Amino acid sequence: MGDLDHVALTVADMDRALDFYAGLLGCEVLGQLLLDDGTFKLVYLRKGRALIELFAHRTPPGRAPETAPAPTLGFQHLAFHTDDVDAAAASLASAGVPFTVTPKDAAGNVRLAFFRDPDGNLLELVSNLPEMEPYRPGWS
């Protein structure tokens, strides 16, 4: 398996999080992906050799905020880069590792899979950094 690729965190307010991570900590904003009809935003940051993936959710249009499920804030997963997601997943599965998402193609031209460590922490195999658009504040 390859190197650690990124750590993913869910934040309550993306712009506030970027003020902190980019503004105060000096992380470089690499870009964003909007998913789930624009209700889920991913932003990738770089600090030195490390990558951070920030998640933010917003209430879908037409749904009252009090009825929308609240996202779990904080740690989401660790991701490991591999040139061959399918082979790495097969090797782990043959060792009895449980997968929550088997290898599949995902947004941004990425191949990925998700599995659990012995304590239930979520881990990801990922082929590459996704193709992204430039970051835009707010939900545009």
N, C-alpha and C positions, 0 to 999 in steps of 0.2 A: 504494500500500500504506500501511497505517496506521502507528501508532507501535509501538515495541518494547513488547511486552506483559509478558513474563516470561522469567526464566532458570530452567532446571530442573537440579537436582542430585540424584544418588542418594547416600543416606547409609546407613551401616551400622546405626545405631541412632537411630530417630526421636526418642525422648525425649531422648537425649543431644544430638542436633542442635538440638532446640528449646530445651534449656537454654542452648545457645550462641547461637543466632540470636534467640530471644525474650528470654531472660534476660540475656545479656551485651550483645548488640548492639541490643536494644530493638525488634525487629521485632514487629508486631502479628500474632497468629495469626488468620487469617480463617476457617478451617474445614478439613474433611478429606473425602476420598472413599475408600471401601474398594472395591477392585475384585478381579477374579479370585478369587472365593470367599473374600474376606477376606485374601488373601496379598499384596496389593499396596496400599500406603497412599500417598495423595497428600495433602500438607498445603500450603496456600497461606499465605504470609506477605506483609505489606506493610511497607515501610520508606520513608516519604515517598511519592513517586509510583511507586516501583519495587515490583514483585512478584517473589517467589521461590517456585518450586514445588519442594518436597522430595519425593523418591521413597524409599520403603523397601519391602523385600521380606522375607517370612518363608517358611520351609519349609512347603509344603503339608502338611496333616494326613496321617499315614500314610506320609510319605516321609522316609527317613533324611537328616539334614542333609548328610552327606558325599556323597550322590548328587544333591542339589539343585544346579542350576547357580548359580554365584556371580554376583551382579549386578556390573556394572561400576560402581564408585563414581566420584563426581565429576560433571563436566559432562555433561549429556545433550542439551540443545538450547536455542536462543533462539527465542522466539515473538513473532510480529508480529500485532497486532490488525488486523482488517479487518472492515468491515461486510458484505462479500460475499466469503466464502471461495472460492466457485466461480468468480467473475469474476477474482479475483486469481490463483487457480491456473491458470486458462485463459490468462491473460496471460503468466505465467511459463513455462508449458508451451510456448506458441507461440514463446518465445525459446530453447527447447531445454533448459530446466531440468528435471533428472530428479526425479521424485516417488517417494518410498518408500510413501506412503499418499495416495491421491487423496481429494478432498473426501468427507467422511462425517460423519454424526451420531455423537456420542460421549456417554459418561456425563456427567451433570450438565447436560444440555441445551445442549451445545456442538457447533458445527460446526467441523471442523478438517481440515487436510491437512499432510503432512510432505514436505520436499524437501531436497536437498543443495546446498551452495554449491560453488564450483569445487574446493575442497580436501577435500570430503567431509563437512564439518560439517553436522550435522542442524539444520534450521530448520523452524519450524511457522507455519502461518497459523491463527489462532483467532478465533472470532466474539465470544466474551465470556468472562468469568470463570464457571466452572461453578457450578451450584447445589450447595451443600455442606451437610453437617451440622456441628455444633460439634465441635471437636477433643476427643478423649478420649485420654489417655495409654494406652500399651500397645496391645494388639490387641483392642479390644472392639468 
